[in-house]
Amino acid sequence: MQTVHDWHLLWMTNKSLKDIAEKYNPVIRGWLNYYGKYGKRELADTLKQINMHLCYWFRRKYKTYRNRREVSRTMMEEIAKRERQLFAHWAVGITGMVG
């Protein structure tokens, strides 16, 4: 989770969701391949944390959602369901948020 925090997604508001996916999908795929065999529970928590960071990114990028936490979560979950192949963890079905 510290690695996800160190990505500083909040400051990438000049990037699109596709750009972020291209940058971090190799890392996420590696985690899925390596940790997916034995540490599935911890991996799922980490991948949901990525989704939360993406939700924070969404709220920061689109100012109309800045103070609308639930709406932004719903929007990101809809994007995740609609664009399942965008992120590697969305493709395996982890589209929900933590908390």
C-alpha positions as CSV (number, residue, x, y, z in Angstrom):
1,M,0.0,0.0,0.0
2,Q,3.0,2.3,0.6
3,T,4.0,1.8,-3.0
4,V,0.5,2.9,-4.2
5,H,0.8,5.9,-1.9
6,D,4.2,6.8,-3.4
7,W,2.7,6.9,-6.9
8,H,1.2,10.3,-6.0
9,L,-1.8,9.8,-8.2
10,L,-3.4,12.9,-6.7
11,W,-0.9,15.1,-8.5
12,M,-1.5,13.5,-11.9
13,T,-4.5,15.6,-12.8
14,N,-2.9,16.5,-16.2
15,K,-3.0,12.8,-17.1
16,S,-6.0,10.8,-18.4
17,L,-7.2,7.6,-16.8
18,K,-5.7,5.7,-19.8
19,D,-2.3,7.3,-19.3
20,I,-2.3,6.2,-15.6
21,A,-3.4,2.7,-16.6
22,E,-0.5,2.5,-19.2
23,K,2.0,3.6,-16.6
24,Y,0.9,1.3,-13.7
25,N,-0.6,-1.8,-15.4
26,P,2.8,-3.6,-15.6
27,V,3.2,-3.2,-11.8
28,I,-0.4,-4.3,-11.1
29,R,-0.1,-7.3,-13.5
30,G,3.1,-8.3,-11.7
31,W,1.4,-8.1,-8.3
32,L,-1.5,-10.2,-9.7
33,N,0.9,-12.8,-11.0
34,Y,3.2,-13.0,-7.9
35,Y,0.9,-12.3,-5.0
36,G,-2.2,-13.7,-6.6
37,K,-1.2,-17.3,-5.8
38,Y,-0.8,-17.1,-2.0
39,G,-1.8,-13.7,-0.6
40,K,-5.1,-13.1,-2.3
41,R,-6.8,-11.4,0.6
42,E,-4.0,-8.9,1.1
43,L,-3.7,-8.4,-2.6
44,A,-7.4,-7.6,-3.0
45,D,-7.1,-5.0,-0.2
46,T,-4.2,-3.4,-2.0
47,L,-6.0,-3.4,-5.3
48,K,-9.1,-1.8,-3.7
49,Q,-6.8,0.8,-2.2
50,I,-5.6,1.6,-5.8
51,N,-9.3,2.1,-6.7
52,M,-9.7,4.5,-3.8
53,H,-6.6,6.5,-4.9
54,L,-8.2,6.6,-8.4
55,C,-11.4,7.9,-6.9
56,Y,-9.4,10.6,-5.1
57,W,-7.7,11.4,-8.4
58,F,-11.1,11.6,-10.1
59,R,-12.3,14.1,-7.4
60,R,-9.3,16.2,-7.8
61,K,-9.3,16.2,-11.6
62,Y,-13.0,17.0,-11.9
63,K,-13.7,19.8,-9.5
64,T,-17.5,19.3,-9.7
65,Y,-17.0,16.0,-7.8
66,R,-14.6,17.5,-5.2
67,N,-17.0,17.4,-2.3
68,R,-19.2,14.6,-3.6
69,R,-17.5,11.4,-2.3
70,E,-20.3,9.0,-2.9
71,V,-21.1,10.3,-6.4
72,S,-17.4,10.1,-7.3
73,R,-17.2,6.5,-6.0
74,T,-20.2,5.6,-8.1
75,M,-18.8,7.2,-11.2
76,M,-15.5,5.4,-10.8
77,E,-17.3,2.1,-10.2
78,E,-19.3,2.7,-13.4
79,I,-16.1,3.5,-15.3
80,A,-14.5,0.3,-13.9
81,K,-17.5,-1.8,-15.1
82,R,-17.7,-0.2,-18.5
83,E,-13.9,-0.2,-19.2
84,R,-12.9,-3.5,-17.6
85,Q,-9.8,-3.9,-19.7
86,L,-8.4,-0.5,-18.7
87,F,-6.7,-1.7,-15.5
88,A,-5.4,-5.2,-15.0
89,H,-7.2,-5.6,-11.6
90,W,-10.5,-4.4,-13.1
91,A,-10.2,-7.2,-15.7
92,V,-10.1,-9.8,-12.9
93,G,-13.1,-8.3,-11.2
94,I,-11.8,-6.0,-8.5
95,T,-13.8,-2.9,-9.2
96,G,-15.0,-2.0,-5.7
97,M,-13.6,0.5,-3.2
98,V,-12.3,0.2,0.3
99,G,-14.2,1.7,3.1
